[in-house]
């Protein structure tokens, strides 16, 4: 499937798939969405933990992973990060992403490259406090149990991949989380909220990132 690099409204890059008219991040801003959804309403809940395990559904451009790494540096937080991606970006696509410049993270440029060039299916030590395991698999095949503190649910939207927003998928996520674990997503659809609740999550609506009125966060009791 053809993938085009484009600039979102906050100046940061994303990828558009013209065949299905879907993009990897919000057109209102890739970076602002990532910080609002996954850091402010996800990672910030775990400020009192020394170590956190994160699962990302849709590794994509690596933006969510990279900003989580930057936060681990700021907070002196140890993060063990797992990213799931069935269709990895190419080297040519990775080189067109402008996150280093937009995040003013020139001192960490080699880290971003290391994330993309690290081996798949293995635990890679990206820094002293940050490990990355990239797994090339379909989301439906995830079988982890009680492993993660936090899930970034960043799959393509329900309008193009409704099968990723079902009770079946959220049961997999529920099982993968530890007790009191949290899943955050940009989606606020009523059907998504009901699917989460049906498998046992306690769900709350939160203010969404720019361009979206609401988003969802859910907790495994």
Beta strands, then each sheet from edge to edge (+ up, - down):
strand 1: 4-7
strand 2: 13-17
strand 3: 22-23
strand 4: 51-57
strand 5: 78-84
strand 6: 123-127
strand 7: 130-135
strand 8: 148-153
strand 9: 177-185
strand 10: 201-207
strand 11: 214-220
sheet 1: 1+ 2- 3+
sheet 2: 6+ 7- 5- 4- 8- 9- 11+ 10-
end
